[in-house]
Amino acid sequence: MQARVAVFGAGAWGTALAIQLARNNVEVNLWGHRPGHIENLARDRENRACLPGIKLAPNIHPLSSIEKCLQDAQVVLITIPSKAFRGILQLLKPVLEPDISLFWASKGFEIETGKLMHQLVVEELPGHHYGVISGPTFAGEVARGLPAAITCAGDDDSSTSLFADLLHANRFRCYTSSDVVGVELGGALKNILAIAVGIADGLGFGANTRAALITRGLSEVMRLSKTFGAREETLMGLAGLGDLILTCTDDQSRNRRFGLAIGEGMSLQQAEMAVGATVEGLRAARAVYYMSRDLGLELPIMEQVYQVLYEAVKPLDAVKSLENRPQRAEHGA
């Protein structure tokens, strides 16, 4: 039987992953919630809004019906923002066959509960095998076929390997893991740190500051993630350190651009409008702030991002708070 994947989310990342799957001769049903957008994709064979100039292969089928999108699919891939993740699960619940595995590329937390995406899957779709894909990748580069590598982590080795095989190719390497929590946290927490680095660069600070924030930020990622049982090697791999470096240092990153705008003096509303797309780190910063308080963890960089975004602390005052922290040993601090 010809492999078929149902991709839910026809934005930049969903379209790019559909293109990658199609390169591997996978039939792709690509669903979007806006019928007009789907009609444009089907007519133009191009996502002109997100990935202009990159044509959709004939084996990509844009659809606005959830039932039709699921037809003959062996795997579901969700690529929508984390704020809408539970909602799409609830739409899938009455129509998803029990033997279909579910993977996602969404990064972040449910803002109301602070839960990760796999926790929502367990709550809404118990019994389904599941997993997450994440790593240092930008949609435009994947869509253009430039070399990249990601991690695919799941709760079942067989299902994870099957989906990784559907994505894997010479220029798109897909490594497998069973550390779902580590991959999820690496993908969610780096967005907060990309805002921090963006703010610092927007303030005119130099490369030294950027490197310090990334390095000490990684320490915070590891400190928080270990409380959830994440593995250190995951956080030092593609979904952790790799994605952190990419998101903090390249202006294709929405979160970095958002931070740059804040550092240059824009309001939150102005910065969001300037980015023009979902900034996952904005919501993740609030979830992590309350999470760290409940756990009694010190995460000074992420806390100052929260203070700037939600407590009207000026970026320079946040910098001073970090500068005035007491001297201590590097490791274990």
Secondary structure, DSSP 4 states (H G I P E B T S, - for coil): ---EEEEE--SHHHHHHHHHHHHTT-EEEEE-S-HHHHHHHHHHSB-TTTSTT-BPPTTEEEES-HHHHHTT-SEEEE-S-GGGHHHHHHHHTTT--TT-EEEE---S--TTT---HHHHHHHHSTT--EEEEESS--HHHHHTT--EEEEEEESSHHHHHHHHHHH-BTTEEEEEES-HHHHHHHHHHHHHHHHHHHHHHHTT--HHHHHHHHHHHHHHHHHHHHTTT--HHHHTSIIIIIHHHHHHH-TT-HHHHHHHHHHTT--HHHHHHHH-S--HHHHHHHHHHHHHHHHT---HHHHHHHHHHHS---HHHHHHHHHTSPP--STT-
